[in-house]
């Protein structure tokens, strides 16, 4: 989706874990390794955006990890949303523009590792802890988030 605001947008990112590996993609536009994710659209909440992006980008149905699965009783007009595992704000493309993203980062599990990429030219890797630690191209914060996802959801 196009940017909703010229200066800042909300995005949802997902570190998908399956059998002690996390799915990482090489971003086609910027050329760095990162999670699945994209813009939160006006008609959806961040969790719905995270689930939608996983289906669109890699064809995976995911279950978002909820660190607080038993919220207190809520009114019928309220709905519990899982909290993101991490949040950050960054300039798009590492500062190549004046536009920023507030990224809500979730962990999720998938029942399969069968990726069906939205774009056949995209590079996707299921990475183990050792793969992530050995990757010299991955930014430190991406490594940290991916390793935390494995620590939280790995078996």
C-alpha positions in Angstrom: 0.0 0.0 0.0 1.1 3.6 -0.6 2.1 5.7 2.3 -0.8 7.0 4.4 1.1 10.1 5.6 3.9 11.9 3.9 6.1 11.9 7.0 5.3 8.8 9.0 3.5 5.4 8.8 2.8 2.5 11.1 4.2 -0.9 9.9 3.9 -4.4 11.2 6.8 -6.8 10.9 6.9 -10.5 11.7 9.6 -12.9 12.7 8.1 -16.3 11.6 9.5 -19.4 13.4 9.2 -23.0 12.2 11.2 -25.9 13.6 13.9 -23.8 15.2 14.4 -21.6 12.2 13.3 -18.1 11.5 12.3 -16.8 8.1 14.4 -13.8 6.8 14.2 -12.1 3.5 16.5 -10.0 1.5 14.7 -6.7 0.9 14.3 -6.3 -2.9 14.6 -2.5 -2.9 17.2 -1.8 -0.2 19.2 -5.0 -0.4 19.4 -5.9 3.3 18.1 -8.9 5.3 14.9 -8.3 7.2 11.6 -9.8 8.4 8.3 -10.1 6.6 6.1 -7.0 7.0 4.6 -3.9 5.6 2.2 -1.0 6.1 -0.8 -1.1 8.5 -3.7 -0.1 6.3 -6.4 2.3 7.5 -9.0 -0.5 7.8 -7.0 -2.9 10.0 -5.2 -3.2 13.3 -1.5 -4.0 13.5 -2.0 -7.7 14.2 -4.3 -8.1 11.2 -1.7 -6.3 9.1 1.0 -8.7 10.4 -1.1 -11.7 9.5 -2.0 -10.3 6.1 1.6 -9.4 5.2 2.7 -13.0 6.0 0.1 -14.4 3.7 0.8 -11.9 0.9 4.6 -11.9 1.0 5.3 -15.6 1.7 2.0 -17.5 1.5 2.1 -18.5 5.1 -0.7 -18.7 7.6 0.7 -17.7 11.0 -0.2 -17.6 14.6 1.0 -14.4 16.3 2.7 -15.0 19.6 0.8 -13.4 22.6 2.9 -12.9 25.6 -0.2 -12.0 27.6 -2.8 -14.5 26.4 -5.2 -14.1 29.3 -6.3 -10.5 29.5 -8.8 -9.3 32.0 -12.4 -9.3 31.1 -13.2 -6.8 28.4 -16.3 -5.0 27.3 -18.1 -6.4 24.2 -16.9 -3.3 22.2 -13.2 -4.1 23.1 -10.8 -6.7 21.7 -7.5 -7.9 23.1 -4.5 -7.5 20.7 -1.2 -9.3 21.3 1.5 -6.8 22.2 4.4 -6.5 19.8 7.7 -8.1 21.0 9.6 -5.0 19.9 9.0 -1.5 18.4 11.2 0.8 16.6 11.1 4.0 14.5 13.4 4.4 11.5 13.8 6.4 8.4 12.9 4.4 5.3 15.9 3.0 3.5 18.2 3.7 6.4 17.8 7.5 6.0 17.6 7.8 2.3 14.3 9.8 2.8 12.5 12.0 5.2 9.8 9.4 5.7 9.7 7.3 8.9 8.1 4.0 9.9 7.0 3.1 13.4 7.5 -0.7 13.2 5.6 -3.0 15.5 7.5 -6.3 15.5 5.7 -9.6 16.3 6.8 -13.2 16.7 4.7 -15.9 15.0 4.8 -19.6 14.2 3.9 -21.3 11.0 2.7 -24.8 10.5 5.0 -25.3 7.4 8.2 -24.0 6.0 6.8 -24.0 2.4 7.2 -20.4 1.3 5.3 -19.2 -1.7 6.8 -15.8 -2.4 4.8 -12.9 -3.7 7.7 -12.0 -6.0 9.6 -14.9 -7.4 12.8 -12.8 -7.5 12.8 -12.4 -3.7 15.3 -14.2 -1.6 14.0 -16.0 1.5 16.0 -18.1 4.0 14.9 -20.2 6.9 17.8 -19.5 9.3 18.9 -21.3 12.4 20.5 -19.6 15.4 23.9 -20.5 14.0 23.0 -19.2 10.5 22.0 -15.9 12.0 25.1 -15.5 14.2 27.3 -16.3 11.2 25.6 -13.9 8.8 27.9 -10.9 8.3 25.4 -9.0 6.1 22.6 -8.8 8.6 22.2 -5.6 10.6 22.7 -6.1 14.4 19.1 -5.2 15.4 17.7 -7.7 12.9 20.0 -10.4 14.2 18.9 -9.5 17.8 15.1 -9.6 16.9 15.5 -12.9 15.0 17.5 -14.6 17.8 14.9 -13.4 20.3 12.2 -14.9 18.2 14.0 -18.2 18.1 14.6 -18.1 21.9 11.0 -17.4 22.5 9.3 -19.8 20.1 12.0 -22.4 19.4 11.7 -25.9 20.7 
